[in-house]
Structure formats: C-alpha cells, structure tokens
C-alpha cells in the first residue's frame, strides 16, 4: 500500500472541502473539574482538527476546549450550525475527551449521542459526520432507541467514525502531539490516506489508513470503527 511521505504531507498547505461548505464543531476536554479525571491531549486534538478545517477556506469552525466545552455551549453551537447548512454542505461533529457508554463527557455534564444525532436530523445537509475520540465510542451503535439514532437516517449520508470499539478505551501516547485516533485522522485527511494519489480522501481510504495505524500503534488494544449509511468512495477531503 503506497502512501505519501510525511515530509511531503507536511508541505501541503491548501486543503479544500469535498463539499460546498463545511460546518464543524470541535470539542476537546482535557482539563476536567478537579484533578482525578484530567487527560493530556484532548484539548489539543480539538485544536488540531479545527486548524485542519480552517485552512480550507470553505469551513465554518467552532472550537470548544476545556471549561468552554460545557454541554450547553456545545449543544447550542452545533444546533446553530446544523440549521445553517444547505443540502450540498457537510456538517461535522468532532469530540475528544472522556466517554461513557452512550455519552460524550463534556466539561460539566454528559452529552448523549442521541442528542447529537437529533441535532443532525434537523439539518438540510445531506452529508453528516461524527468523529469521536473517546473511550467506548463504539457504543454509539446502540444509543437509546427512544431517541433518533443513525439508523433513522434513511435519505442522507451519515458517517460515524469512532476511535474504539464498545468495550475499549482510547489511547494517548506521551511521545505524540495528539491522541492516537486524532493523530492518524489528521494525518489521513492531510493526504496520508490518499492511496491512489488522486488528491481526494474517501471514506474507505481514511478508515483503512486510520484503522491500520491505530491498531499497530496501540498493539491491537484499540480498534477504530466506521459505520453508517454512506458509499465507500464518499469524498471526505480534497487537497
């Protein structure tokens, strides 16, 4: 499997969304109240993803880190962006921080997966993506059926790209700038996943790249999961 050298990837300064416009909320919580639950890299993960999408010039980006990442702030911002998106746009939710089965753990409260999906269901955008770098992220597949879940989206493209299986934690590495999943996610979207060198990163290419990298780096202790209603060749980034 051929890949671009990382030195070349680092020189790619112009990124372009695969859509008319991208609306993305990036959430990262490393500094939780108290000292027992702190992480190292989650706030940086959100910053990394916000910078990645900001560079393309066709994105509206909202960034929430640490104490700013309250459940109320995140929900309000994401609902607003979902309402602004048109049919040919993309709406993306990125979260890095603690996770529990069925929820993201924001700075002050839990945010249920189905709350995020419900917000997505109000958007006219046909392309909707959730990137989750959190423990037990795979539990999104079995969110509370009393609320909307990804299975309810029958007419739209919905991609869930989750950092770990239902029973797995998501890893940080002291020698890395980002958590394992986010590190390979960013690297893949910047060009590392472009196996056929057509300057377009597809869903299948990204999953293959990120999954292989995370599994190898974690020594098979973390397995990213991608699922939803979308074609394998769905474009996620052009550069």
Secondary structure, DSSP 4 states (H G I P E B T S, - for coil): -----HHHHTT----B-SSS-EEEEEEE--S-SSSTT--SSHHHHHHHHHHHHHTTSSEEEEEEEGGG--HHHHHHHHHHHHHH--TTSEEEEEEES-EETTEEE-SSSEEEHHHHHHHHHT---SEEEEEEESTTGGGGGG--TTS--GGG-SSSEEEEEESS-TT-PPP--TTSSS-HHHHHHHHIIIIIT-TT-SSEEEHHHHHHHHHHHHHHHTTTS---EEEEE--TT-EEEE-
